Amino acid sequence: MDVSNPTLSSGPQNPAPQSRATALSSDFETFLVMLTAQMKNQDPLNPLDSQDFATQLATFSGVEQQVQTNDLLTALGSQFASSSLADMAGWVGMEARMAVPVQFNGTPVEFVPNPPIFADKTELVVWDSAGNEVQRMDIPVTDDAMEWAGVDENGNPFPDGEYSFGIVAYSDGEVIDEAVPEVFARVSEVRTVNGQPLVVLEGGQLYPSSLVRGLR
């Protein structure tokens, strides 16, 4: 999942539940006034059925309860988000293992190929931030961590920037699997946006914390 530059406003994120409750209380009082007037001014020859009054009261009561329930769920969600953020504070400075693009700044990128067990050949494919394939190379068939040095066949380093990786697995010359390998990237910050816990990597990329498969 790609999260692109979400921003946090400086003001409150949610409307005040108290204002909704106040408005609802005011509406309920208005409803009772209207219901009383309706009862006083009904046609004596064709009075309203008492069941109609009960239905109207039950309907409004149901709406009131639903609004209160929504406010309660919003408050609980905020509490859970705060709790998750506190738990994630220890992630800052650690390396997260994630299947995502990573920022390259001249330092080798560590990744885990993890090809199918019946593969007899694997390739590492690298794309730049524009989606252009910049490198394709044979790598050992292993699920051990490896490093992408970030240099071309002549030993020249690739420009700094964001790069994506793919693993192509073969068996008897046929492609049997294509997957995104997990890479290790350092976490520089954790935050919540709209109640969703996110990790911020050193390159500035933001990803949902649910994408983290390991920490070290």
Backbone as CSV, one residue per row, in Angstrom:
resi,resn,N_x,N_y,N_z,CA_x,CA_y,CA_z,C_x,C_y,C_z
1,MET,0.837,-1.175,0.000,0.000,0.000,0.000,0.864,1.213,0.000
2,ASP,0.547,2.175,-0.808,1.370,3.358,-0.916,0.636,4.531,-0.304
3,VAL,1.288,5.185,0.637,0.689,6.340,1.257,1.476,7.553,0.818
4,SER,0.829,8.515,0.176,1.558,9.626,-0.421,1.331,10.900,0.376
5,ASN,2.355,11.318,1.113,2.398,12.616,1.767,1.126,13.006,2.496
6,PRO,0.620,12.166,3.389,-0.542,12.619,4.138,-0.135,13.759,5.037
7,THR,-1.039,14.702,5.317,-0.729,15.852,6.145,-1.620,15.859,7.353
8,LEU,-1.095,16.476,8.417,-1.855,16.603,9.644,-2.210,18.061,9.820
9,SER,-3.470,18.340,10.053,-3.873,19.713,10.282,-3.521,20.107,11.708
10,SER,-3.411,21.399,11.946,-3.034,21.866,13.265,-4.202,21.880,14.216
11,GLY,-5.416,21.823,13.711,-6.600,21.880,14.554,-7.114,20.510,14.879
12,PRO,-8.234,20.434,15.631,-8.820,19.145,15.985,-9.238,18.385,14.756
13,GLN,-9.081,17.059,14.786,-9.395,16.223,13.632,-10.869,15.868,13.557
14,ASN,-11.549,15.793,14.718,-12.933,15.351,14.728,-13.823,16.456,15.282
15,PRO,-15.061,16.592,14.758,-15.980,17.553,15.332,-16.292,17.161,16.759
16,ALA,-16.569,18.166,17.613,-16.803,17.893,19.024,-18.073,17.090,19.200
17,PRO,-17.988,15.901,19.834,-19.185,15.095,20.057,-20.212,15.848,20.873
18,GLN,-19.743,16.755,21.783,-20.681,17.465,22.628,-21.604,18.339,21.798
19,SER,-21.071,18.964,20.713,-21.916,19.815,19.883,-22.995,19.005,19.197
20,ARG,-22.658,17.751,18.759,-23.672,16.900,18.133,-24.729,16.495,19.151
21,ALA,-24.268,16.193,20.386,-25.216,15.798,21.418,-26.138,16.953,21.770
22,THR,-25.566,18.192,21.845,-26.380,19.368,22.150,-27.426,19.592,21.072
23,ALA,-26.985,19.453,19.794,-27.924,19.637,18.685,-29.026,18.584,18.724
24,LEU,-28.652,17.363,19.050,-29.628,16.283,19.101,-30.637,16.522,20.209
25,SER,-30.146,16.989,21.394,-31.047,17.287,22.500,-32.026,18.384,22.120
26,SER,-31.500,19.412,21.435,-32.365,20.496,20.982,-33.412,19.986,20.000
27,ASP,-32.998,19.120,19.076,-33.936,18.555,18.111,-34.998,17.718,18.808
28,PHE,-34.611,16.991,19.857,-35.557,16.142,20.562,-36.602,16.993,21.279
29,GLU,-36.166,18.113,21.891,-37.114,19.011,22.547,-38.084,19.604,21.529
30,THR,-37.538,19.984,20.362,-38.403,20.508,19.299,-39.397,19.448,18.842
31,PHE,-38.907,18.203,18.749,-39.785,17.107,18.349,-40.921,16.929,19.343
32,LEU,-40.634,17.023,20.651,-41.678,16.866,21.665,-42.698,17.999,21.594
33,VAL,-42.206,19.224,21.341,-43.126,20.360,21.198,-44.066,20.137,20.015
34,MET,-43.489,19.684,18.891,-44.304,19.442,17.701,-45.285,18.295,17.936
35,LEU,-44.837,17.269,18.645,-45.706,16.127,18.919,-46.860,16.539,19.825
36,THR,-46.541,17.394,20.831,-47.601,17.887,21.725,-48.619,18.719,20.961
37,ALA,-48.114,19.595,20.089,-49.018,20.417,19.282,-49.870,19.543,18.369
38,GLN,-49.274,18.496,17.846,-50.013,17.576,16.970,-51.149,16.902,17.741
39,MET,-50.871,16.518,18.985,-51.896,15.852,19.798,-53.028,16.816,20.155
40,LYS,-52.658,18.093,20.462,-53.676,19.075,20.827,-54.574,19.434,19.663
41,ASN,-54.003,19.444,18.467,-54.746,19.938,17.311,-55.233,18.830,16.382
42,GLN,-55.250,17.609,16.853,-55.738,16.531,15.995,-57.247,16.629,15.813
43,ASP,-57.711,16.073,14.741,-59.138,16.075,14.405,-59.868,15.123,15.349
44,PRO,-60.822,15.653,16.161,-61.549,14.776,17.098,-62.296,13.651,16.387
45,LEU,-62.709,13.931,15.136,-63.451,12.900,14.407,-62.522,11.863,13.769
46,ASN,-61.250,12.202,13.707,-60.292,11.273,13.112,-58.978,11.336,13.893
47,PRO,-59.014,10.923,15.148,-57.816,11.041,15.995,-56.699,10.122,15.498
48,LEU,-55.469,10.584,15.785,-54.308,9.774,15.409,-54.211,8.552,16.312
49,ASP,-53.822,7.490,15.734,-53.645,6.253,16.486,-52.466,6.414,17.451
50,SER,-52.654,5.981,18.693,-51.578,6.082,19.685,-50.334,5.333,19.235
51,GLN,-50.534,4.313,18.393,-49.390,3.549,17.900,-48.497,4.414,17.021
52,ASP,-49.113,5.394,16.325,-48.318,6.295,15.497,-47.376,7.138,16.348
53,PHE,-47.891,7.610,17.514,-47.039,8.377,18.410,-45.869,7.523,18.912
54,ALA,-46.194,6.291,19.290,-45.152,5.400,19.792,-44.089,5.137,18.728
55,THR,-44.541,4.991,17.485,-43.598,4.744,16.391,-42.665,5.933,16.187
56,GLN,-43.228,7.145,16.227,-42.415,8.351,16.056,-41.388,8.483,17.176
57,LEU,-41.835,8.237,18.425,-40.906,8.314,19.552,-39.797,7.267,19.430
58,ALA,-40.175,6.056,19.049,-39.183,4.978,18.919,-38.181,5.295,17.824
59,THR,-38.652,5.870,16.706,-37.758,6.211,15.601,-36.739,7.252,16.030
60,PHE,-37.228,8.310,16.715,-36.301,9.354,17.139,-35.330,8.821,18.176
61,SER,-35.817,7.977,19.077,-34.944,7.395,20.092,-33.853,6.545,19.452
62,GLY,-34.224,5.806,18.394,-33.243,4.990,17.699,-32.152,5.829,17.071
63,VAL,-32.543,6.964,16.475,-31.553,7.864,15.880,-30.623,8.416,16.957
64,GLU,-31.201,8.798,18.086,-30.397,9.331,19.188,-29.370,8.310,19.661
65,GLN,-29.791,7.067,19.830,-28.873,6.024,20.285,-27.766,5.759,19.268
66,GLN,-28.116,5.818,17.969,-27.115,5.575,16.936,-26.046,6.655,16.945
67,VAL,-26.461,7.921,17.108,-25.503,9.016,17.162,-24.576,8.850,18.362
68,GLN,-25.160,8.493,19.511,-24.342,8.300,20.702,-23.369,7.133,20.523
69,THR,-23.835,6.068,19.859,-22.963,4.921,19.599,-21.799,5.309,18.697
70,ASN,-22.090,6.092,17.652,-21.033,6.535,16.737,-19.986,7.382,17.466
71,ASP,-20.464,8.263,18.360,-19.531,9.085,19.128,-18.653,8.218,20.022
72,LEU,-19.260,7.187,20.638,-18.500,6.298,21.509,-17.432,5.535,20.718
73,LEU,-17.807,5.043,19.522,-16.849,4.315,18.692,-15.707,5.220,18.246
74,THR,-16.017,6.479,17.933,-14.973,7.429,17.537,-13.992,7.657,18.682
75,ALA,-14.540,7.802,19.891,-13.672,8.011,21.055,-12.802,6.792,21.320
76,LEU,-13.384,5.602,21.201,-12.615,4.378,21.413,-11.516,4.232,20.369
77,GLY,-11.849,4.574,19.104,-10.858,4.497,18.039,-9.670,5.408,18.312
78,SER,-9.944,6.604,18.830,-8.863,7.534,19.155,-7.986,6.984,20.263
79,GLN,-8.624,6.349,21.264,-7.855,5.767,22.358,-6.961,4.638,21.864
80,PHE,-7.511,3.773,20.992,-6.727,2.671,20.459,-5.553,3.189,19.640
81,ALA,-5.793,4.242,18.840,-4.722,4.801,18.014,-3.604,5.355,18.889
82,SER,-3.979,6.045,19.981,-2.969,6.592,20.883,-2.171,5.478,21.540
83,SER,-2.876,4.404,21.919,-2.200,3.268,22.537,-1.216,2.632,21.569
84,SER,-1.645,2.453,20.299,-0.769,1.856,19.296,0.462,2.722,19.074
85,LEU,0.270,4.038,19.061,1.384,4.952,18.831,2.401,4.846,19.956
86,ALA,1.919,4.731,21.191,2.824,4.595,22.332,3.605,3.286,22.237
87,ASP,2.923,2.214,21.831,3.596,0.920,21.691,4.649,0.961,20.587
88,MET,4.393,1.753,19.532,5.300,1.801,18.392,6.471,2.747,18.597
89,ALA,6.464,3.514,19.688,7.531,4.498,19.896,8.910,3.836,19.906
90,GLY,8.966,2.595,20.382,10.240,1.883,20.424,10.756,1.476,19.061
91,TRP,9.936,1.623,18.018,10.379,1.257,16.673,11.361,2.267,16.100
92,VAL,11.309,3.505,16.585,12.156,4.559,16.023,13.623,4.184,16.202
93,GLY,14.378,4.259,15.126,15.788,3.904,15.140,16.055,2.457,14.788
94,MET,14.995,1.627,14.739,15.167,0.230,14.377,14.995,0.052,12.873
95,GLU,15.402,-1.100,12.362,15.223,-1.420,10.951,13.976,-2.282,10.795
96,ALA,13.059,-1.804,9.973,11.821,-2.532,9.718,11.976,-3.380,8.464
97,ARG,11.408,-4.561,8.509,11.440,-5.476,7.357,10.099,-5.363,6.643
98,MET,10.129,-4.841,5.401,8.897,-4.539,4.670,9.095,-4.798,3.180
99,ALA,8.031,-5.211,2.504,8.061,-5.401,1.051,7.606,-4.109,0.382
100,VAL,8.489,-3.104,0.377,8.157,-1.776,-0.141,9.369,-1.204,-0.872
101,PRO,9.179,-0.154,-1.685,10.330,0.551,-2.248,11.157,1.164,-1.121
102,VAL,12.425,1.429,-1.395,13.303,1.949,-0.352,14.171,3.061,-0.917
103,GLN,14.572,3.963,-0.043,15.433,5.072,-0.444,16.891,4.613,-0.468
104,PHE,17.563,4.851,-1.588,18.987,4.498,-1.730,19.816,5.771,-1.669
105,ASN,20.834,5.771,-0.804,21.701,6.946,-0.658,23.179,6.579,-0.727
106,GLY,23.470,5.506,-1.467,24.849,5.063,-1.586,25.186,3.893,-0.678
107,THR,24.348,3.646,0.314,24.559,2.524,1.223,23.850,1.290,0.677
108,PRO,24.503,0.139,0.648,23.848,-1.080,0.137,22.508,-1.339,0.825
109,VAL,21.569,-1.858,0.053,20.233,-2.174,0.565,20.152,-3.673,0.822
110,GLU,19.767,-4.044,2.028,19.641,-5.454,2.370,18.220,-5.930,2.064
111,PHE,18.113,-7.092,1.431,16.806,-7.635,1.076,16.811,-9.153,1.275
112,VAL,15.606,-9.724,1.308,15.452,-11.174,1.489,14.710,-11.714,0.276
113,PRO,15.360,-12.495,-0.609,14.726,-12.965,-1.854,13.543,-13.904,-1.604
114,ASN,13.738,-14.911,-0.770,12.716,-15.896,-0.422,12.005,-16.468,-1.655
115,PRO,12.747,-17.108,-2.592,12.103,-17.697,-3.785,11.421,-19.015,-3.429
116,PRO,10.564,-19.537,-4.306,9.955,-20.855,-4.071,11.033,-21.921,-3.930
117,ILE,10.768,-22.943,-3.129,11.792,-23.961,-2.848,12.157,-24.767,-4.082
118,PHE,11.266,-24.829,-5.083,11.557,-25.620,-6.273,12.128,-24.779,-7.410
119,ALA,12.514,-23.527,-7.130,13.150,-22.698,-8.154,14.598,-23.133,-8.346
120,ASP,15.079,-23.089,-9.596,16.477,-23.418,-9.860,17.275,-22.204,-10.332
121,LYS,16.600,-21.047,-10.440,17.290,-19.816,-10.821,16.450,-18.634,-10.341
122,THR,17.125,-17.579,-9.865,16.409,-16.370,-9.462,17.136,-15.137,-9.982
123,GLU,16.350,-14.108,-10.283,16.882,-12.825,-10.737,16.374,-11.721,-9.823
124,LEU,17.231,-10.740,-9.603,16.826,-9.509,-8.916,16.604,-8.443,-9.975
125,VAL,15.437,-7.828,-9.953,15.114,-6.755,-10.891,14.947,-5.468,-10.086
126,VAL,15.535,-4.377,-10.590,15.511,-3.102,-9.876,14.908,-2.037,-10.794
127,TRP,13.990,-1.246,-10.229,13.375,-0.135,-10.958,13.629,1.163,-10.214
128,ASP,13.757,2.258,-10.973,13.899,3.559,-10.327,12.526,4.121,-9.990
129,SER,12.476,5.342,-9.457,11.211,5.923,-9.000,10.246,6.197,-10.150
130,ALA,10.767,6.274,-11.377,9.912,6.501,-12.549,9.378,5.196,-13.129
131,GLY,9.779,4.056,-12.540,9.315,2.768,-13.032,10.179,2.185,-14.127
132,ASN,11.336,2.780,-14.366,12.245,2.258,-15.400,13.126,1.154,-14.813
133,GLU,13.239,0.039,-15.528,14.131,-1.023,-15.074,15.568,-0.565,-15.259
134,VAL,16.336,-0.551,-14.173,17.712,-0.068,-14.238,18.719,-1.194,-14.073
135,GLN,18.255,-2.349,-13.577,19.201,-3.458,-13.399,18.441,-4.778,-13.292
136,ARG,19.068,-5.814,-13.842,18.559,-7.182,-13.720,19.780,-8.096,-13.610
137,MET,19.815,-8.882,-12.550,20.992,-9.716,-12.324,20.592,-11.048,-11.698
138,ASP,21.411,-12.071,-11.978,21.210,-13.373,-11.346,21.688,-13.306,-9.896
139,ILE,20.918,-13.936,-9.017,21.308,-14.011,-7.613,21.169,-15.460,-7.155
140,PRO,21.819,-15.843,-6.065,21.698,-17.223,-5.581,20.247,-17.559,-5.201
141,VAL,19.902,-18.822,-5.376,18.578,-19.299,-4.973,18.640,-19.568,-3.473
142,THR,18.243,-18.584,-2.689,18.327,-18.689,-1.237,17.307,-17.766,-0.594
143,ASP,16.958,-18.097,0.648,16.095,-17.197,1.408,16.889,-16.444,2.466
144,ASP,18.225,-16.503,2.355,19.084,-15.725,3.250,19.108,-14.262,2.800
145,ALA,19.325,-13.365,3.740,19.402,-11.942,3.413,20.607,-11.671,2.523
146,MET,20.433,-10.766,1.559,21.499,-10.388,0.634,21.543,-8.862,0.540
147,GLU,22.556,-8.340,-0.147,22.688,-6.898,-0.312,22.699,-6.512,-1.783
148,TRP,21.981,-5.455,-2.101,22.082,-4.809,-3.412,23.052,-3.644,-3.245
149,ALA,24.163,-3.717,-3.940,25.218,-2.724,-3.753,24.862,-1.360,-4.328
150,GLY,23.943,-1.339,-5.300,23.571,-0.052,-5.889,24.567,0.460,-6.901
151,VAL,25.249,-0.474,-7.594,26.197,-0.078,-8.642,25.871,-0.848,-9.914
152,ASP,26.214,-0.272,-11.075,25.946,-0.943,-12.339,27.048,-1.945,-12.646
153,GLU,26.987,-2.546,-13.851,27.963,-3.591,-14.211,29.388,-3.064,-14.311
154,ASN,29.529,-1.726,-14.433,30.867,-1.132,-14.501,31.343,-0.617,-13.146
155,GLY,30.525,-0.847,-12.120,30.906,-0.397,-10.784,30.524,1.023,-10.467
156,ASN,29.770,1.662,-11.373,29.348,3.037,-11.133,28.090,3.051,-10.257
157,PRO,28.072,3.872,-9.221,26.910,3.882,-8.334,25.682,4.511,-9.009
158,PHE,24.533,3.989,-8.663,23.287,4.576,-9.148,23.003,5.868,-8.383
159,PRO,22.267,6.785,-9.002,21.931,8.039,-8.304,21.114,7.763,-7.045
160,ASP,21.243,8.657,-6.075,20.407,8.553,-4.890,18.942,8.691,-5.291
161,GLY,18.075,7.986,-4.597,16.653,8.065,-4.903,15.927,6.821,-4.433
162,GLU,14.664,6.742,-4.776,13.837,5.605,-4.374,13.903,4.511,-5.435
163,TYR,14.091,3.282,-4.992,14.173,2.135,-5.897,13.235,1.025,-5.416
164,SER,12.662,0.321,-6.398,11.796,-0.817,-6.119,12.493,-2.091,-6.582
165,PHE,12.136,-3.201,-5.940,12.807,-4.469,-6.229,11.785,-5.561,-6.534
166,GLY,12.225,-6.500,-7.356,11.395,-7.655,-7.673,12.265,-8.892,-7.789
167,ILE,11.704,-10.024,-7.436,12.401,-11.299,-7.560,11.656,-12.148,-8.583
168,VAL,12.372,-12.594,-9.630,11.791,-13.477,-10.648,12.411,-14.854,-10.461
169,ALA,11.561,-15.851,-10.244,12.048,-17.219,-10.020,11.746,-18.078,-11.236
170,TYR,12.700,-18.962,-11.578,12.578,-19.830,-12.748,12.712,-21.297,-12.335
171,SER,12.114,-22.148,-13.143,12.313,-23.592,-13.018,12.316,-24.173,-14.421
172,ASP,13.404,-24.838,-14.790,13.550,-25.399,-16.132,13.353,-24.335,-17.206
173,GLY,13.849,-23.138,-16.944,13.790,-22.066,-17.929,12.469,-21.324,-17.991
174,GLU,11.498,-21.713,-17.173,10.185,-21.065,-17.180,10.006,-20.234,-15.910
175,VAL,9.382,-19.063,-16.082,9.089,-18.220,-14.918,7.997,-18.885,-14.090
176,ILE,8.277,-19.101,-12.810,7.287,-19.742,-11.937,6.791,-18.808,-10.839
177,ASP,7.469,-17.685,-10.655,7.015,-16.774,-9.593,7.661,-15.408,-9.776
178,GLU,6.896,-14.372,-9.483,7.399,-13.002,-9.445,6.881,-12.381,-8.160
179,ALA,7.769,-11.841,-7.354,7.362,-11.322,-6.051,8.212,-10.122,-5.663
180,VAL,7.692,-9.357,-4.692,8.429,-8.216,-4.146,9.183,-8.692,-2.909
181,PRO,10.496,-8.578,-2.882,11.241,-9.028,-1.704,11.080,-8.051,-0.546
182,GLU,11.268,-8.555,0.639,11.260,-7.689,1.812,12.634,-7.051,1.967
183,VAL,12.640,-5.767,2.249,13.892,-5.030,2.447,13.942,-4.522,3.882
184,PHE,15.132,-4.122,4.318,15.308,-3.551,5.649,15.521,-2.051,5.502
185,ALA,14.708,-1.271,6.203,14.829,0.182,6.147,14.653,0.747,7.554
186,ARG,15.426,1.767,7.878,15.390,2.319,9.230,14.158,3.208,9.419
187,VAL,13.538,3.082,10.583,12.358,3.880,10.941,12.822,5.162,11.623
188,SER,12.376,6.300,11.107,12.766,7.581,11.697,11.651,8.205,12.529
189,GLU,10.417,7.738,12.323,9.290,8.346,13.046,8.090,7.421,12.961
190,VAL,7.222,7.495,13.957,5.922,6.839,13.898,4.871,7.903,14.172
191,ARG,3.737,7.800,13.507,2.677,8.788,13.689,1.338,8.175,13.326
192,THR,0.261,8.871,13.637,-1.061,8.438,13.201,-1.643,9.512,12.290
193,VAL,-2.302,9.088,11.240,-3.002,9.985,10.318,-4.408,9.438,10.136
194,ASN,-5.401,10.238,10.514,-6.799,9.804,10.453,-7.013,8.493,11.209
195,GLY,-6.322,8.366,12.330,-6.485,7.193,13.164,-5.678,5.985,12.722
196,GLN,-4.926,6.098,11.631,-4.149,4.972,11.118,-2.686,5.123,11.526
197,PRO,-2.112,4.119,12.220,-0.699,4.203,12.596,0.204,4.012,11.378
198,LEU,1.176,4.900,11.232,2.093,4.860,10.095,3.533,4.863,10.596
199,VAL,4.420,4.310,9.782,5.856,4.415,10.041,6.459,5.305,8.961
200,VAL,7.397,6.141,9.367,8.105,7.017,8.438,9.538,6.501,8.341
201,LEU,9.949,6.139,7.128,11.297,5.626,6.926,12.279,6.781,6.764
202,GLU,13.564,6.476,6.813,14.585,7.523,6.747,14.488,8.353,5.471
203,GLY,14.031,7.737,4.382,13.897,8.477,3.133,12.663,9.349,3.071
204,GLY,11.816,9.290,4.115,10.613,10.107,4.147,9.352,9.385,3.709
205,GLN,9.473,8.127,3.240,8.289,7.385,2.809,7.437,7.014,4.024
206,LEU,6.117,7.103,3.843,5.180,6.745,4.891,4.426,5.487,4.481
207,TYR,4.358,4.514,5.394,3.653,3.269,5.114,2.848,2.850,6.343
208,PRO,1.736,2.147,6.134,0.977,1.621,7.269,1.841,0.665,8.090
209,SER,1.691,0.728,9.390,2.485,-0.140,10.255,2.181,-1.609,10.023
210,SER,1.010,-1.901,9.439,0.633,-3.295,9.186,1.544,-3.948,8.155
211,LEU,2.315,-3.155,7.383,3.222,-3.716,6.384,4.536,-4.204,6.997
212,VAL,4.790,-3.847,8.244,6.040,-4.249,8.895,5.969,-5.727,9.242
213,ARG,6.932,-6.505,8.743,6.970,-7.947,8.963,8.027,-8.347,9.986
214,GLY,8.857,-7.397,10.386,9.877,-7.704,11.369,10.626,-6.440,11.755
215,LEU,11.310,-6.480,12.894,12.119,-5.363,13.375,13.439,-5.906,13.910
216,ARG,14.473,-5.089,13.777,15.756,-5.487,14.366,16.539,-4.246,14.762
